[in-house]
């Protein structure tokens, strides 16, 4: 394993595309580009063609294919196949695309030793604020503190009670009362506690799972873990079955899969040079006119004009995973990528980038490496064929770890 150290002013990576110019002859193919808002991000299709009508038709057909994949893989859409599967625990006559995504996911669950797992949705629901239908009970305290709450004062005695349950209030917590809900809110930093006068005691709750102390979290996590694991899925061309309580998310594969499917459409329509970028999930096909490779870069987020590292791609794909852009709670640093083994947000990497032969694999392994961490993640990639990675460490963001053959693609450091 190779390691680069002391990259200044680097806190995270995101993948962007640098389209370098090319010299066109009199009969050169023209460059066509179309960007649209899809899959909660911006998707760009870039291709070269000598036929404007064919180019525009190909772009439209590729976007239509993306829409088809999204329509069956969006777990929030009640008409989607994945929504119906999660709701009913069974889906008869599933589409071949859904079967493919689930079978590929199960395969890579084994390859990654469980680091990539589409059954993780119950854990995501546990941590997601939108899933909190009722507050989590924490502890209770005597009604004698009502006067303190009504006066807006948090005394040292109240702080001591909170502390005894492993909840530390800051020096200046605030208190407010909601007449409609008949409850107090104690705010300490980014943490809100709800206090209700019930059955002659003051019960303390929180709306958000990340506010629950570690020991209570473990109880909820351990209960949820019984629903996690690819062995709880039965899949065939005719039916997909889930064990009771298990539900799936295709968030770690669907975008890459959609990009690959769209690229196949371009190939079928005789486009020989193309790049699709779906929010950093990038797939390339062929080379640009006169044989130039597609150039993708890792950008320093502190300086949009600075490329930390660049890669030559012609027929490969690249994808990046990281919690830095999507947190359930920014202050608590609870991210949307969960470790299926611990049930908790991953904190070993800031980002992981994968280069592979297709975007589906890049998407999957970017998540898996992020979960595994720099050392185990790079070791996994080094054991695979036609896959490379670059990982930004979490504890020391100036350190970059990368796989043994990344130099086959790297053109600048």
WOURHU-V896186 format. One line per field, one symbol per residue. burial: 1 if it has 24 or more other C-alpha atoms within 12 Angstrom, else 0. Layout:
# WOURHU-V896186
burial: ???
This chain:
# WOURHU-V896186
burial: 10000000011111111110000000001111110101100011111110000011011111101111111111100001111111101110011011111111110110011111111111111111100000111111100011001000010001100100001110001111100000111110001111111000011111111111100010011001111111111110000111101111111111111111111111101011111111111111111110001111111100000011111111111111111100111000111111111111111111111111111111111111111111111111110101111111110111111111010011000
